[in-house]
Amino acid sequence: MTTTNLAATNTAAAATPAARPDTVYFFGTCLVDMLYPEAGLAGMDLLRHAGVTVVFPEGQSCCGQPARNSGYVEEAREVARAQLDAFPGDIPIVVPSGSCAGMMKTHYAHLFEGDPDQPRAIAFAARIHELTAFLVNVLGVKLADKGAPVTVTWHPSCHSLREMGVREEPKALLRQLANVTLVENKRERECCGFGGTFAVRQTAVSTAMVSDKLASVRETGAGTLLSSDCGCLMNIGGHAEKVGDGTRCRHIAEFLMERCHGG
């Protein structure tokens, strides 16, 4: 177990920002809409505090991942097509979920293979950004911590790591917070066992995986687990509640917004 005082080791500075946009779209995701609205609101507020105008198209819905992963390719394509229609402008699309972002950025081109909308899907995919990576790599945000001392640990989702390539950006944001101490989880890159319908179809395996994940979180001694994917938070937090574990599971956007802007 490695403990890092984030204020004292702020060596992973934000990457040099790319061209900074004035306006972005925000894709809220299904789980944010239904279960974690505060995470979506916090994500949009972080962007606004960074000086960016946020557009939330009301016609947006699901990215299509649940249907695609369940083998309903045609249905997934139609859901995805609705997103192409909902985000027509040539501006970035910021997503507070590596899983949904990975679906749209990585799989839309294949989903629309042979379809007249494939060029549109490819252009759409090129505009997708995961929230923490966008804050660091494009906006170069600087955060000032206004909260009391707290110890946290981090859980990256499988899709954010392997499809979006988001690894150090969330921690780079946390390293800016003077009163936050990060305890590295030696098994942080292991899957939490959610996997959408996997958790339903393979309940026993999923339960074993989330039990291992929660045990590794408990070993860090941190009282708060942060992640950028609501599916993981729902799975780990739900299991923690079921077994009476006191670990608090929070979306990083909500955590950052609360500590830096009091909201």
Secondary structure by P-SEA (a helix, b strand, c coil): ccccccccccccccccccccccbbbbbcccccccccaaaaaaaaaaaaaabbbbbbcccccccaaaaaaacaaaaaaaaaaaaaaaccccbbbbbccaaaaaaaacccccccccccaaaaaaaaaaacccaaaaaccccbbbbbbccccccbbbbbccccccccccccaaaaaaaacccbbbbbcccccccccccccccccaaaaaaaaaaaaaaaaaaacccbbbbccaaaaaaaaaaaaaacccbbbbbaaaaaaaacccc
